[in-house]
Amino acid sequence: MKKNSKIFVAGHNGMVGSAIVRLLKKEGYDNLLLRGKKDLDLTNQSKVYNFFNTEKPDYVFLSAALVGGIGANMNSKADFFYINSMIQNNVIHQSYINNVKKLVFLGSSCIYPKSAKSPINESQLLSGKLEETNEGYSIAKISGIKMCQFYKDQYGCNFISVMPTNLYGPNDNYDLHNSHLIAALLRKFFEAKNKNFNQIEIWGDGTPIREVMHVDDCASACLFLMLNYDGFSHVNIGTGEEYSVKQLVDIFIDKFRFNGAISFNSNYPNGMKRKKLDISLLRDMGWKHSVSFTSGIEDMIIRLPDELENFINQ
């Protein structure tokens, strides 16, 4: 991939897409194709066809997706399945039609079965039933992985898939009903501290264990794999750092100096009990994350007032 190659970052306004754009610009890639939802509806087949036919990108990072936490996934399974399926079907197929040199498709660790044994390696895909709370999203992402593999097998397309672990960082979604774990905790503790709340409610019983990763590390791994990996298997992206929800809460209590009460609401689902990825395939290629959870969270706490203001004003 040359510095002046045409690179389409689908979903460049999202958390992962914006991190990829920041990294590409930092590394000197200066011919980026960026389109927001108002300019290009990726669920619209004819509009995606026209975009690819006109712009002819050389490389594609497919990070555009409808994403959300447990609540959103439970209540909107049809939306998560349909929108994500349409986005990836349109972009992947047009990448084939227009001879894109390489495509990186971003999935999620949610693709793995509910009963998967941690650390979860790539071979556990489709080895059991999925976690019910995010089944619509998971099935859509699995179909994206398979689509890349089928197009590689049948047409020789250099399309690869990557599966990041639980992410946090700039441009996250802070909606308390639709956000992921770290973003939801950040907002709850920030508002409790600044509005003098004396109690914070946490969904679930606090026992689930999650691996965590800063989005800048995810972007770094995506670029690394774009430049260095052409294999058939999807590739896990993670850090090996994992915490229970209760441990995360204790970290935030300390960081925000919160003195109120914490209540765990077991009426809400926990999701998978433990979700840590086996990242040996990626590490054996020579990549390793660089942002520790401690430094990443401290940076996010500094950013949080501006992050929340930007999110609310979207």
C-alpha positions as CSV (number, residue, x, y, z in Angstrom):
1,M,0.0,0.0,0.0
2,K,1.6,3.2,-1.2
3,K,1.3,6.6,0.6
4,N,-0.8,8.0,-2.3
5,S,-3.0,4.9,-2.7
6,K,-6.7,5.6,-2.7
7,I,-7.9,4.3,0.7
8,F,-11.6,4.1,1.6
9,V,-12.3,4.1,5.3
10,A,-16.0,3.1,5.6
11,G,-17.3,4.4,8.9
12,H,-14.7,7.0,9.4
13,N,-16.8,9.0,11.9
14,G,-17.1,6.1,14.3
15,M,-14.8,5.1,17.1
16,V,-12.7,2.5,15.1
17,G,-12.9,4.3,11.7
18,S,-11.8,7.6,13.2
19,A,-8.9,5.9,14.9
20,I,-7.8,4.3,11.6
21,V,-8.0,7.7,9.9
22,R,-5.8,9.3,12.6
23,L,-3.2,6.6,12.2
24,L,-3.2,6.7,8.4
25,K,-2.7,10.4,8.4
26,K,0.0,10.1,11.0
27,E,1.8,7.5,8.8
28,G,1.6,9.8,5.7
29,Y,-1.2,8.2,3.8
30,D,-2.7,11.3,2.1
31,N,-5.3,10.1,-0.3
32,L,-8.2,9.0,1.9
33,L,-11.8,8.6,0.7
34,L,-14.1,9.6,3.5
35,R,-17.9,9.8,3.3
36,G,-20.4,10.3,6.1
37,K,-23.8,8.7,6.3
38,K,-25.4,11.8,4.7
39,D,-23.1,11.6,1.7
40,L,-23.1,7.8,1.3
41,D,-25.7,5.4,2.6
42,L,-23.8,2.1,2.7
43,T,-27.1,0.1,3.0
44,N,-28.2,1.5,-0.4
45,Q,-26.9,-0.8,-3.1
46,S,-27.1,1.7,-6.0
47,K,-25.3,4.4,-4.1
48,V,-22.5,2.1,-3.1
49,Y,-22.3,1.0,-6.7
50,N,-22.0,4.6,-7.9
51,F,-19.4,5.5,-5.3
52,F,-17.1,2.5,-6.1
53,N,-17.6,2.9,-9.9
54,T,-16.7,6.6,-9.7
55,E,-13.9,6.7,-7.0
56,K,-12.2,3.3,-7.7
57,P,-10.5,2.9,-4.3
58,D,-7.4,0.8,-4.1
59,Y,-7.8,-0.3,-0.5
60,V,-10.8,-0.5,1.9
61,F,-11.1,-0.6,5.7
62,L,-14.7,-1.7,6.4
63,S,-15.3,-0.4,9.9
64,A,-18.9,0.9,9.3
65,A,-21.5,-0.9,11.4
66,L,-24.5,-0.5,13.6
67,V,-23.1,-1.2,17.1
68,G,-24.3,-1.1,20.7
69,G,-24.3,-2.7,24.1
70,I,-26.5,-5.5,25.5
71,G,-29.6,-3.4,25.8
72,A,-29.5,-2.3,22.1
73,N,-28.7,-5.7,20.9
74,M,-31.5,-7.4,22.8
75,N,-34.1,-4.9,21.7
76,S,-33.1,-4.4,18.0
77,K,-31.9,-7.7,16.7
78,A,-33.6,-7.2,13.3
79,D,-32.0,-3.8,12.9
80,F,-28.5,-5.1,13.9
81,F,-28.9,-8.0,11.5
82,Y,-30.3,-6.1,8.5
83,I,-28.2,-2.9,8.6
84,N,-24.9,-4.7,9.2
85,S,-25.7,-7.3,6.5
86,M,-26.5,-4.7,3.9
87,I,-23.4,-2.6,4.7
88,Q,-21.0,-5.4,4.4
89,N,-22.7,-7.1,1.4
90,N,-22.7,-3.9,-0.6
91,V,-19.1,-2.8,0.3
92,I,-17.5,-6.3,-0.1
93,H,-19.3,-7.1,-3.4
94,Q,-18.4,-3.7,-4.9
95,S,-14.8,-4.1,-3.8
96,Y,-14.7,-7.3,-5.8
97,I,-16.4,-5.8,-8.8
98,N,-14.1,-2.8,-8.8
99,N,-10.9,-4.8,-8.3
100,V,-10.0,-3.4,-4.8
101,K,-6.5,-4.6,-4.1
102,K,-7.2,-5.5,-0.4
103,L,-10.0,-5.1,2.1
104,V,-10.0,-5.4,5.8
105,F,-13.4,-6.2,7.4
106,L,-13.9,-5.5,11.0
107,G,-16.1,-7.9,13.0
108,S,-16.3,-8.4,16.8
109,S,-15.5,-10.9,19.4
110,C,-19.3,-11.4,19.8
111,I,-19.0,-13.8,16.9
112,Y,-17.9,-16.6,19.1
113,P,-20.2,-19.1,20.8
114,K,-21.6,-18.5,24.3
115,S,-19.8,-21.7,25.5
116,A,-16.4,-20.8,23.9
117,K,-13.5,-21.6,26.1
118,S,-11.2,-18.6,27.0
119,P,-8.9,-17.6,25.6
120,I,-10.9,-18.0,22.4
121,N,-8.9,-18.9,19.3
122,E,-10.1,-18.4,15.8
123,S,-11.0,-22.1,15.3
124,Q,-13.9,-21.8,17.8
125,L,-16.0,-19.9,15.3
126,L,-19.3,-21.7,14.6
127,S,-18.5,-24.4,17.2
128,G,-21.6,-23.7,19.3
129,K,-24.7,-21.6,20.0
130,L,-24.3,-17.8,20.2
131,E,-25.0,-15.5,23.2
132,E,-28.7,-14.8,22.8
133,T,-28.5,-11.1,23.7
134,N,-26.4,-10.2,20.6
135,E,-27.4,-12.9,18.1
136,G,-28.6,-10.6,15.3
137,Y,-25.3,-8.6,15.3
138,S,-23.2,-11.7,15.7
139,I,-24.8,-13.6,12.8
140,A,-24.4,-10.6,10.5
141,K,-20.7,-10.3,11.4
142,I,-20.2,-14.0,10.9
143,S,-21.7,-13.8,7.4
144,G,-19.2,-10.9,6.7
145,I,-16.3,-13.1,7.7
146,K,-17.6,-15.9,5.5
147,M,-18.3,-13.6,2.6
148,C,-14.7,-12.4,2.6
149,Q,-13.5,-16.0,2.7
150,F,-15.8,-17.1,-0.1
151,Y,-14.7,-14.2,-2.3
152,K,-11.1,-15.0,-1.6
153,D,-11.7,-18.7,-2.5
154,Q,-13.9,-18.2,-5.6
155,Y,-12.5,-15.0,-7.0
156,G,-9.0,-14.7,-5.5
157,C,-9.9,-11.4,-3.7
158,N,-7.5,-10.3,-1.0
159,F,-10.2,-9.7,1.6
160,I,-9.3,-10.4,5.3
161,S,-11.3,-10.2,8.5
162,V,-10.2,-9.0,11.9
163,M,-12.0,-9.6,15.3
164,P,-11.3,-6.9,17.9
165,T,-12.0,-7.4,21.6
166,N,-13.9,-4.9,23.7
167,L,-12.9,-1.4,22.7
168,Y,-12.9,2.0,24.3
169,G,-11.5,5.4,23.4
170,P,-12.2,8.6,21.6
171,N,-15.5,8.9,19.7
172,D,-17.2,6.1,21.6
173,N,-21.0,5.9,22.0
174,Y,-22.0,7.2,25.5
175,D,-25.7,6.4,25.3
176,L,-26.5,4.7,28.6
177,H,-28.9,2.3,26.9
178,N,-26.9,1.5,23.8
179,S,-23.3,1.9,24.7
180,H,-20.6,-0.7,25.5
181,L,-19.3,-1.4,29.0
182,I,-16.4,1.0,29.3
183,A,-18.3,4.0,27.8
184,A,-21.3,3.4,30.0
185,L,-19.1,3.2,33.1
186,L,-17.3,6.4,32.2
187,R,-20.5,8.3,31.7
188,K,-22.1,7.0,34.9
189,F,-19.2,7.8,37.1
190,F,-18.6,11.2,35.4
191,E,-22.2,12.3,35.9
192,A,-22.4,10.9,39.4
193,K,-19.3,12.9,40.4
194,N,-20.4,16.1,38.7
195,K,-24.0,15.9,39.7
196,N,-23.4,14.7,43.2
197,F,-25.3,11.4,42.8
198,N,-25.0,9.2,45.8
199,Q,-25.6,5.9,44.0
200,I,-24.6,4.3,40.7
201,E,-26.5,1.3,39.2
202,I,-24.5,-1.3,37.3
203,W,-26.2,-3.7,34.9
204,G,-25.7,-7.4,35.8
205,D,-24.2,-8.9,38.9
206,G,-20.6,-7.7,38.2
207,T,-19.0,-11.2,37.6
208,P,-18.5,-11.2,33.8
209,I,-14.9,-10.8,32.7
210,R,-13.9,-8.8,29.7
211,E,-10.7,-8.2,27.8
212,V,-10.2,-4.5,27.1
213,M,-8.4,-2.6,24.4
214,H,-7.8,1.1,23.4
215,V,-9.1,1.8,19.9
216,D,-5.8,3.3,18.8
217,D,-4.3,-0.2,19.4
218,C,-7.1,-1.7,17.3
219,A,-6.3,0.8,14.5
220,S,-2.6,-0.1,14.7
221,A,-3.4,-3.9,14.4
222,C,-5.7,-3.2,11.4
223,L,-3.0,-1.3,9.5
224,F,-0.4,-3.9,10.5
225,L,-2.6,-6.7,9.1
226,M,-3.5,-4.7,6.0
227,L,0.3,-4.5,5.3
228,N,1.4,-7.9,6.4
229,Y,-1.4,-10.6,6.4
230,D,-3.1,-12.2,3.4
231,G,-4.3,-15.4,5.0
232,F,-7.7,-17.2,4.9
233,S,-8.5,-17.2,8.6
234,H,-9.9,-14.2,10.4
235,V,-7.5,-12.8,13.0
236,N,-8.3,-11.9,16.6
237,I,-7.1,-8.5,17.9
238,G,-6.7,-8.1,21.6
239,T,-4.4,-7.2,24.5
240,G,-4.6,-10.1,27.0
241,E,-5.7,-7.5,29.7
242,E,-9.0,-8.6,31.3
243,Y,-11.0,-7.4,34.2
244,S,-14.3,-8.5,35.8
245,V,-17.0,-5.8,35.8
246,K,-16.6,-5.5,39.6
247,Q,-12.8,-4.9,39.1
248,L,-13.6,-2.2,36.5
249,V,-16.1,-0.6,38.9
250,D,-13.4,-0.5,41.6
251,I,-11.0,1.1,39.2
252,F,-13.5,3.8,38.3
253,I,-14.4,4.4,42.0
254,D,-10.7,5.1,42.6
255,K,-10.2,7.2,39.4
256,F,-13.3,9.4,40.0
257,R,-12.9,9.4,43.8
258,F,-16.6,8.3,44.1
259,N,-17.8,7.9,47.6
260,G,-21.4,6.8,47.0
261,A,-23.0,3.4,46.9
262,I,-22.7,0.9,44.0
263,S,-25.7,-1.4,43.2
264,F,-25.5,-4.3,40.8
265,N,-28.9,-5.0,39.2
266,S,-29.1,-8.7,38.4
267,N,-32.4,-8.1,36.5
268,Y,-30.2,-7.2,33.6
269,P,-28.3,-9.9,31.7
270,N,-24.6,-10.5,32.1
271,G,-23.8,-11.6,28.6
272,M,-21.0,-14.1,28.2
273,K,-19.3,-15.0,31.5
274,R,-15.8,-14.5,30.2
275,K,-14.6,-13.3,26.8
276,K,-10.8,-13.2,26.3
277,L,-9.3,-13.7,22.9
278,D,-6.4,-15.9,22.0
279,I,-4.2,-13.5,20.1
280,S,-1.2,-15.8,19.5
281,L,-1.8,-15.7,15.7
282,L,-1.4,-11.9,15.7
283,R,1.5,-11.9,18.2
284,D,3.4,-14.5,16.2
285,M,3.3,-12.1,13.3
286,G,5.1,-9.6,15.5
287,W,2.4,-7.2,16.6
288,K,1.8,-6.1,20.2
289,H,-0.5,-3.5,21.8
290,S,1.1,-0.4,23.3
291,V,-1.6,1.4,25.3
292,S,-2.0,0.1,28.9
293,F,-5.5,0.1,30.3
294,T,-4.3,2.4,33.1
295,S,-2.9,5.1,30.8
296,G,-5.8,4.7,28.3
297,I,-8.4,5.3,31.0
298,E,-6.6,8.2,32.5
299,D,-6.5,9.8,29.1
300,M,-10.2,9.2,28.5
301,I,-11.1,10.8,31.9
302,I,-9.2,13.9,30.8
303,R,-11.0,13.9,27.5
304,L,-14.4,13.0,28.9
305,P,-16.0,16.5,29.3
306,D,-15.3,17.2,25.6
307,E,-16.2,13.7,24.5
308,L,-19.6,13.8,26.2
309,E,-20.4,17.3,24.9
310,N,-19.6,16.2,21.3
311,F,-21.7,13.1,21.7
312,I,-24.7,14.9,23.1
313,N,-24.5,17.6,20.4
314,Q,-24.3,15.1,17.5
